[in-house]
Amino acid sequence: MTRLPKRIVVLDVDERLINYINQVAVDLNLTNILSAKTFDVRVPLPEEFHRSFDLFSCDPVETLDGITLYLSRGTSGLKGVGSVCYVGLTTLEASRKKWFDIQKVLADMNFVFTDVRRNFNGYPDTGLEEKHIIYEKLGCVPKCVWYWAAVLRCELVDEPKPIVTGRYDREDIYVDDEAWATPILDK
């Protein structure tokens, strides 16, 4: 938050992204503060990261189970009162009711919303157009960036209280009946 981080750790399931970030850290002489590690959100956060960070940022899947899982893992890594999370969330794949349910999840973890910035991230097409439900519903492929996410800033007002702490074995965290833009990979 001060632009003077002591440590930045990126966790992602995609080894290509991890390798890229670690190579950039080497190229820019940032290995003393920047590292990336392979991590599957369905397993608990490694113990070495528990209660270690001032903030986490995530752009999670937008199913209620999925976002609860992502938020739980990030929350496990926060130091305590005053720690912050930044969360990407759309209105395309998350209805007002789902936003309300996500607010309850965040409140249960001891967060309060402090800010919402609309249209914070725009995402170009992924090259998986035939796998997106939205293209079927629209009957065309838009020629512009059409998928925009807000960023929510939330702050811990009490000790971190992740909802999910153990291993999560369900596979269906990626798609629900509101998934218009998430690629359906078995389609």
N, C-alpha and C positions, 0 to 999 in steps of 0.2 A: 504494500500500500504506500510505502514511502519512496518507491523506486530504487531502494537500496536493499534488495533481498540478500539474505545470508545464504539461502538455499532454495532452489526450485527443483521439484521432482515432478516429472510427468509420468503418469501411469496410463497405459493403454494396452488393449489386447492385440493390436496390429503391430507385428514385429517390424514391418517396413517403416512405420512412423517412428518407432523407438530407435531403429538404426539411423534414420535420418537426423533425428534430434541429437543423438549422441555424436554423430559426425559433425554437425553444426557446432556443437559445444567444443569439440576438438579444434575445428577450423577457426573459431572465434576466440579461442583461448578462454573458454568459460567453464571448463571441466571442474573448477573448484566450487562453482555454485549451481551448475545445471547438469542434471542427469535424467535419463529416461529408463524406465523398467517395464517389462511386460507384466501385465496384470489383468486378470479376468475378474470383473466386478462381482461375479457369483461366489468368489471365495473371500474370506475375511481379509481386511487390510493387514498387510504384514505388521507384526508387532513393532518393528523398528520405526514405523511411521505413526503409531498411536500417540495422540496428544503432543504432536511435534510441530504443528504449523499454525500460523496466524490466519491463513485463509486457504480456501480451496475454490476452484472454479471447475464447473462441468457443464457440458452440453448433452444432457442425458437423453435416452429414449423417453418418449412421452406417454408410455403406459403408466398407470398408477403404481403397479408393482415395480416396474423398471426404475422410475424416478425415485421411489422410496429406497430401492436398493442403492442407487448411485448416491443419493443424499446420505444414506446411512454410512457408506464407506468413507465419504468425505468428512462427515461429522466425526467419525472415529479418529481422524487425524488432527482435529482441532485442539488447541491448547485449553481453551475455556472461555469464560465470559469476555465479550468484546471481539472474539474471533468472528470471521466473516466468511460467507459463501456467496459466490456469484453463480447463478444458474440460468442457462438458456432455456427459454420456453416459448412456444408459439401459440397462436390462437387458431392455426390451421389444423393442428392435430390434438389440441387440448381445448375442449369446450370451457365455457365459464364454470360449469359444474366441476369439471376436472381441476381447473385452477383453484376452486374453492377447496376441493379435497386435498390438493397439494399444499395449500395454505395450512390446512389442519395437520398434515404430516409435518410440515416445518414447525408449527407451533408445538406439536408433541415432542419434537427434538430440541425444543427451547430456543427457537429462532423467532425473530420479529422481522417483518419486511421493513426495509428502510427506503428503498428506491426501486423504481421500475423504469427502464429505458426501452421504449418501443423501437422496433426496426433497428436493432443494434447490430445483428449479423444477418447478412444476405448470403445465400448459398447457391452456387451455380449448379447446373444439372450434373449428375454423377455419371452419365453414360449408361444408366440402367433404365432408360425411359420405358422400356417394355415391361418393367417390373413394378412400376408405380401405379397405384390405383387411380390417382388423380388424373392421369392422362386418359384413362378409359372413361372416366366421368366427364371430362372436358371434351373429349373427342379430338384433341390436338396436343401438340407439344409447344408450350409457350416459348417465345424467342427472347425472353428476358429473365432476369433473376426474379423469381416469384415466391421463393420460400424465405421468409424473414422471421427471425426470432427476437424476442425481447430478452433483455438481461435483467434478472432480479438480483438485488443486493439484500442479503439477510444477515442479521447479526445475532450472535448468541447472547441471550439475556440471563442465562443460568448455565450450569454445567452441560457439556455435550451429552446428548441422550439418543444415540442412534437406535432406530427401531429394529433393524436387522443387524445381528452381530455374528451369527454363525454362517455356515455354508448355505447357499441358496441353490437348490437343485432343480427348480423348475426352469424349463427352457423358454417358456412363452412370455418373456419380458419385453419383447420387441414390438409386437403388433397387437392392437385391440381394434374395436369397431370404429374408432376415430382416426385410424392410421390412413391418411390420404397420401402422404409423401414418403413414408418409410418404404423402401423397396421390399417387395415380397420375393425373397430369393428362391423359394421352391416353386414359383409360378412358372 
